[in-house]
């Protein structure tokens, strides 16, 4: 039997999702209502040009635990999620696709995991981990997604199987420390990168990803591919600098071997630039490898800064909590003293 929920917000960013609003909100509300407790759904209208916002308001008239956050113009998924996070005052936040590509039961399961396991900070719905799967997703898109997640997962600290998905569960304290900046889909990578760098515990939950049935997909291959490639190089510079540097060094070795072959055969022409190019390739390769090493050290430094940032924020939060508790205690003492004086 599932336990009642305490303090859960489901944040659903929406952009021109009029066709999905009613069904999505009804499915989420029904699932969470069956368990009971303290929960809400925050639908974020990301500058839609259709009737998305009106559809949310219409549904909210029947289910008051559904709230609307709306603005114009469209700012991107990252901005929408950040507005949803800011609008919530719950301790657990679940993010969901507007078309419910993952069943609403997974949203409920993530909330239950965070509620039952205080040592877990983030839960990621993963179709690519053991026990997960996909249904009716076009082959080309599935192949691109798997390849991208494999590369990005390798670039990250923990090597997660799914890092680009948005269906996740978070603790509020984690999101408050991260200081997010992204406005687009790269926010999912930013969250995991910073959270892992700070030492938060991220777990994957096997889930089944289903193809969209209604509405138009917002997937943009070129923009997504470029941002993910740049992010992987940012997380692990050796992927770029190491590969290029190693190629140049091996190329110079090949050139040196060819020069030796010409020299032994008496065919080496000293006026040709082959020797100079070989030396330049070798030096450029070493320099590139050095940049890769330097970039790796900077990544380690960045993660150390994240950890320090986490420690400082958590310390200030504890001080503020203790300070508030002290003030309440002093007020109670003064109140009791006045009562005694009156007597």
C-alpha positions as CSV (number, residue, x, y, z in Angstrom):
1,X,0.0,0.0,0.0
2,X,1.4,3.4,-1.0
3,X,1.9,6.0,1.7
4,X,0.3,9.4,1.6
5,X,2.4,12.2,0.1
6,X,3.7,15.1,2.1
7,X,4.7,18.3,0.2
8,X,4.9,17.3,-3.4
9,X,4.7,19.6,-6.5
10,X,4.4,18.3,-10.0
11,X,5.8,20.9,-12.4
12,X,4.6,20.5,-16.0
13,X,6.1,23.0,-18.6
14,X,3.8,23.5,-21.6
15,X,4.2,25.2,-24.9
16,X,1.3,25.0,-27.3
17,X,0.0,21.8,-25.6
18,X,-3.8,22.6,-25.9
19,X,-4.4,19.1,-27.3
20,X,-2.8,17.5,-24.2
21,X,-3.7,19.7,-21.3
22,X,-6.9,18.1,-20.1
23,X,-5.8,14.5,-20.5
24,X,-2.4,15.1,-18.9
25,X,-3.7,17.0,-15.9
26,X,-6.5,14.5,-15.4
27,X,-4.2,11.6,-15.4
28,X,-1.7,13.2,-12.9
29,X,-4.5,14.4,-10.6
30,X,-6.2,11.0,-10.6
31,X,-3.0,9.2,-9.7
32,X,-2.1,11.5,-6.9
33,X,-5.6,11.9,-5.6
34,X,-5.8,8.1,-5.2
35,X,-2.8,8.2,-2.8
36,X,-3.8,11.4,-1.0
37,X,-1.8,13.8,1.1
38,X,-0.3,17.2,0.4
39,X,0.3,17.6,-3.4
40,X,-0.2,20.0,-6.2
41,X,0.3,20.4,-10.0
42,X,1.9,23.5,-11.4
43,X,1.3,23.9,-15.1
44,X,3.7,26.4,-16.6
45,X,2.5,28.0,-19.8
46,X,5.7,28.9,-21.6
47,X,4.4,31.7,-23.8
48,X,2.0,29.5,-25.8
49,X,0.1,31.0,-28.8
50,X,-2.8,28.6,-28.5
51,X,-5.4,28.0,-25.7
52,X,-3.0,26.2,-23.4
53,X,-3.4,28.6,-20.5
54,X,-7.2,28.8,-20.8
55,X,-7.4,25.0,-20.8
56,X,-5.4,24.8,-17.6
57,X,-7.6,27.4,-15.9
58,X,-10.7,25.5,-17.0
59,X,-9.3,22.3,-15.5
60,X,-8.3,24.1,-12.3
61,X,-11.9,25.1,-11.7
62,X,-12.6,21.5,-11.0
63,X,-9.3,20.6,-9.3
64,X,-8.1,23.5,-7.1
65,X,-4.7,21.7,-6.5
66,X,-3.8,22.5,-10.2
67,X,-2.2,26.0,-10.5
68,X,-1.2,28.0,-13.6
69,X,2.0,30.0,-14.1
70,X,1.9,31.9,-17.4
71,X,4.0,34.5,-19.2
72,X,4.7,35.7,-22.7
73,X,6.7,35.3,-24.9
74,X,8.1,31.8,-25.1
75,X,11.4,31.6,-23.1
76,X,12.3,27.9,-23.3
77,X,12.0,24.8,-21.1
78,X,14.7,25.8,-18.7
79,X,13.1,29.1,-17.9
80,X,9.7,27.4,-17.6
81,X,11.0,24.9,-15.1
82,X,12.7,27.6,-13.1
83,X,9.5,29.5,-12.9
84,X,7.7,26.4,-11.7
85,X,10.3,25.7,-9.1
86,X,10.0,29.2,-7.8
87,X,6.2,29.0,-7.6
88,X,6.3,25.9,-5.4
89,X,6.8,25.8,-1.7
90,X,6.8,22.0,-1.4
91,X,9.8,19.9,-0.3
92,X,9.7,17.5,-3.2
93,X,9.4,18.6,-6.9
94,X,8.6,16.3,-9.8
95,X,9.0,17.4,-13.4
96,X,6.9,15.9,-16.1
97,X,6.4,16.1,-19.9
98,X,3.3,17.8,-21.1
99,X,2.4,14.8,-23.2
100,X,3.1,12.3,-20.4
101,X,5.6,10.3,-22.4
102,X,6.2,8.6,-19.1
103,X,3.2,7.2,-17.2
104,X,1.9,9.3,-14.3
105,X,2.6,6.2,-12.1
106,X,6.3,7.0,-12.5
107,X,5.8,10.5,-11.2
108,X,4.1,9.0,-8.2
109,X,6.9,6.4,-7.8
110,X,9.6,9.1,-7.8
111,X,7.8,11.1,-5.1
112,X,7.5,7.9,-3.0
113,X,11.2,7.1,-3.4
114,X,12.3,10.5,-2.2
115,X,9.8,10.3,0.6
116,X,11.0,6.9,1.8
117,X,14.7,7.4,1.2
118,X,16.1,10.6,2.7
119,X,19.6,9.7,1.5
120,X,18.5,10.1,-2.2
121,X,18.5,13.6,-3.6
122,X,17.5,13.2,-7.2
123,X,15.6,10.5,-9.0
124,X,15.8,10.2,-12.8
125,X,13.3,8.2,-14.9
126,X,15.5,6.2,-17.2
127,X,14.5,4.2,-20.2
128,X,18.1,3.2,-20.9
129,X,19.0,1.6,-17.6
130,X,18.3,-2.0,-16.8
131,X,14.6,-2.6,-16.6
132,X,13.7,0.4,-18.7
133,X,12.5,0.5,-22.2
134,X,10.9,2.4,-25.1
135,X,7.6,2.0,-27.1
136,X,6.8,3.3,-30.6
137,X,9.7,5.7,-30.7
138,X,11.1,6.2,-34.3
139,X,14.3,4.3,-34.8
140,X,16.4,7.3,-35.9
141,X,15.3,9.4,-32.9
142,X,15.9,6.5,-30.5
143,X,19.4,5.9,-32.0
144,X,20.3,9.6,-31.6
145,X,19.0,9.7,-28.1
146,X,20.9,6.6,-27.0
147,X,24.1,7.8,-28.6
148,X,23.8,11.2,-27.1
149,X,23.1,9.9,-23.6
150,X,25.9,7.4,-23.8
151,X,28.4,10.2,-24.7
152,X,27.1,12.7,-22.2
153,X,26.9,10.0,-19.5
154,X,30.5,9.1,-20.1
155,X,31.4,12.8,-19.8
156,X,29.7,13.2,-16.4
157,X,31.1,12.0,-13.1
158,X,28.8,9.1,-12.5
159,X,28.2,7.7,-16.0
160,X,24.4,7.7,-15.8
161,X,22.5,5.9,-18.6
162,X,19.9,8.7,-19.1
163,X,21.0,12.4,-18.6
164,X,18.9,14.3,-21.1
165,X,15.4,13.4,-19.9
166,X,13.2,15.8,-17.9
167,X,11.1,13.4,-16.0
168,X,12.8,13.6,-12.6
169,X,12.2,14.0,-8.9
170,X,14.2,16.6,-6.8
171,X,14.5,17.8,-3.3
172,X,13.9,21.5,-2.9
173,X,17.1,22.0,-0.9
174,X,19.1,20.7,-3.8
175,X,17.5,23.0,-6.4
176,X,18.0,26.0,-4.1
177,X,21.7,25.3,-3.8
178,X,22.3,24.8,-7.6
179,X,21.6,28.4,-8.7
180,X,20.4,27.4,-12.2
181,X,21.0,29.6,-15.2
182,X,19.9,27.7,-18.3
183,X,16.8,28.7,-20.2
184,X,16.6,25.9,-22.7
185,X,16.7,22.1,-22.6
186,X,20.3,22.1,-21.5
187,X,19.0,22.8,-18.0
188,X,18.7,19.0,-17.5
189,X,22.4,18.6,-18.1
190,X,23.2,21.7,-15.9
191,X,21.2,20.2,-13.0
192,X,22.9,16.9,-13.1
193,X,26.4,18.3,-13.6
194,X,26.1,20.7,-10.7
195,X,24.4,18.2,-8.4
196,X,27.0,15.5,-9.1
197,X,29.8,18.0,-8.7
198,X,28.4,18.9,-5.3
199,X,28.2,15.3,-4.1
200,X,24.4,14.9,-4.2
201,X,23.1,11.4,-4.7
202,X,21.4,10.7,-8.0
203,X,19.6,7.4,-8.7
204,X,18.0,6.1,-11.8
205,X,14.5,4.5,-11.8
206,X,13.7,2.1,-14.7
207,X,10.9,3.6,-16.8
208,X,9.2,3.1,-20.2
209,X,9.3,6.0,-22.6
210,X,6.3,6.1,-25.0
211,X,6.0,8.1,-28.2
212,X,3.9,11.3,-28.3
213,X,0.3,10.7,-29.3
214,X,-1.1,14.3,-29.6
215,X,0.4,17.6,-30.3
216,X,3.6,18.5,-32.1
217,X,7.1,17.5,-30.8
218,X,9.4,20.4,-29.8
219,X,12.5,18.4,-30.6
220,X,15.1,20.3,-32.7
221,X,17.9,18.1,-33.8
222,X,20.6,20.6,-34.8
223,X,20.2,22.9,-31.7
224,X,20.0,19.9,-29.3
225,X,23.0,18.1,-30.9
226,X,25.2,21.2,-30.8
227,X,24.4,22.0,-27.2
228,X,24.9,18.5,-26.1
229,X,28.3,18.1,-27.9
230,X,29.5,21.4,-26.4
231,X,28.4,20.3,-23.0
232,X,30.2,17.0,-23.3
233,X,33.4,18.8,-24.1
234,X,32.8,21.3,-21.3
235,X,32.4,18.4,-18.8
236,X,35.3,16.3,-20.1
237,X,37.7,18.5,-22.2
238,X,40.0,15.5,-22.8
239,X,37.3,14.1,-25.2
240,X,38.1,16.9,-27.7
241,X,41.7,18.0,-26.8
242,X,42.8,14.5,-26.1
243,X,41.5,13.1,-29.4
244,X,42.9,15.9,-31.5
245,X,46.2,16.0,-29.7
246,X,46.7,12.2,-30.0
247,X,45.8,12.3,-33.7
248,X,48.4,15.0,-34.3
249,X,51.1,13.1,-32.4
250,X,50.4,9.9,-34.2
251,X,50.4,11.8,-37.5
252,X,53.8,13.3,-36.7
253,X,55.1,9.8,-35.9
254,X,53.8,8.6,-39.2
255,X,55.6,11.5,-40.9
256,X,58.8,10.8,-39.0
257,X,58.6,7.1,-40.2
258,X,58.1,8.3,-43.8
259,X,61.1,10.7,-43.5
260,X,63.3,7.9,-42.1
261,X,62.2,5.7,-45.0
262,X,63.1,8.4,-47.6
263,X,66.5,9.0,-45.8
264,X,67.4,5.3,-45.9
265,X,66.6,5.1,-49.6
266,X,68.5,8.3,-50.4
267,X,65.4,10.0,-51.7
268,X,65.0,12.6,-48.9
269,X,64.8,16.1,-50.4
270,X,65.9,18.7,-47.8
271,X,64.0,21.5,-49.6
272,X,60.6,19.9,-49.0
273,X,58.7,21.1,-45.9
274,X,57.9,17.6,-44.8
275,X,60.4,17.7,-41.8
276,X,59.1,21.1,-40.7
277,X,55.4,19.9,-40.9
278,X,56.2,16.8,-39.0
279,X,57.9,18.7,-36.2
280,X,55.0,21.2,-36.1
281,X,52.4,18.4,-35.9
282,X,54.3,16.9,-33.0
283,X,54.5,20.2,-31.1
284,X,50.9,21.0,-31.9
285,X,49.8,17.6,-30.6
286,X,51.7,18.0,-27.4
287,X,50.3,21.5,-26.9
288,X,46.7,20.2,-27.5
289,X,47.2,17.3,-25.1
290,X,48.4,19.9,-22.5
291,X,45.3,22.0,-23.0
292,X,43.2,18.8,-22.5
293,X,45.1,18.2,-19.2
294,X,44.6,21.8,-18.2
295,X,40.9,21.7,-19.0
296,X,40.5,18.6,-16.9
297,X,42.1,20.3,-13.9
298,X,39.8,23.3,-14.4
299,X,36.8,20.9,-14.4
300,X,38.0,19.4,-11.1
301,X,38.4,23.0,-9.7
302,X,34.9,23.8,-10.8
303,X,33.5,20.8,-9.0
304,X,35.5,21.8,-5.9
305,X,33.9,25.2,-6.1
306,X,30.5,23.6,-6.4
307,X,31.2,21.6,-3.2
308,X,32.3,24.7,-1.3
309,X,29.2,26.5,-2.6
310,X,27.0,23.7,-1.3
311,X,28.7,23.7,2.1
312,X,28.4,27.5,2.5
313,X,24.7,27.5,1.5
314,X,23.9,24.6,3.8
315,X,25.7,26.2,6.7
316,X,23.8,29.5,6.2
317,X,20.5,27.6,6.0
318,X,21.3,25.9,9.4
319,X,22.4,29.2,10.9
320,X,19.1,30.8,9.7
321,X,17.1,27.8,11.1
322,X,18.9,28.0,14.5
323,X,18.5,31.8,14.5
324,X,14.7,31.5,13.9
325,X,14.4,28.9,16.6
326,X,16.3,31.1,19.0
327,X,14.1,34.0,18.3
328,X,10.9,31.9,18.9
329,X,12.4,30.6,22.1
330,X,13.2,34.1,23.4
331,X,9.7,35.2,22.5
332,X,8.2,32.4,24.5
333,X,10.5,33.2,27.5
334,X,9.4,36.9,27.4
335,X,5.7,35.8,27.1
336,X,6.0,33.5,30.1
337,X,7.8,36.2,32.1
338,X,5.0,38.7,31.4
339,X,2.4,36.2,32.5
340,X,4.2,35.7,35.8
341,X,4.5,39.5,36.3
342,X,0.7,39.9,35.8
343,X,0.0,37.1,38.4
